[in-house]
Amino acid sequence: MNVLRPALLTLACMLASPVMSDDLPSLGDASSSIVSPEQEFQLGRAWLSMLR
């Protein structure tokens, strides 16, 4: 019984396949950005000044 529980747990972990999503945005790609880095910087400064 001591060997069966870890073996079943290992088998269950190996058989559980994670769901892959291909529709995630590319977070680090500057070419697919809607706003330029300068606009993003200005927007961040505006939000920061509103929070202060």
N, C-alpha and C positions, 0 to 999 in steps of 0.2 A: 504494500500500500504506500510505503514511503517513496518508492520509485515511480509509481503510477501517477501521482498528482503532479510532480514537476514535468513528467513526460507529456501529460495531457495539456498542461499549461504552455509548454514549449510548442507543441503541435498547434494549439489554438492560435498562438501568436504568429506562427509561420503561415497559417492559412488565412489569417485576416489580412486582406489586401486593402491598402489605403485607397480612398477615392481620389483620383487625380483630376484636377480641373485645369483645362487648357485655356480658359477664357480670362485668366488673370492678367492685369495690366503689367507692362514692363516698367518697373519703378525707376530704374537707373538710366533709361535711354533718353537722352536729351533731344533726339531727333523726332520722337513721337510726342513731344510735349506741346500742350496747347498754349501755355504761357512761356515766355522766355525766362532765363535765369534772372535777369534784371527785374522783370515784372514780378517774379516770385519773391525776390528779395524785398521789393517795395511793398508787396502785399503782407509779407511777414512783419515788416517794420510797422505797417499800419495796424495790424492785429495786436502787436506788442504794445503800441502806444494806447490802444483802446483798453487793454487789460490793466495797464498801470493806472 
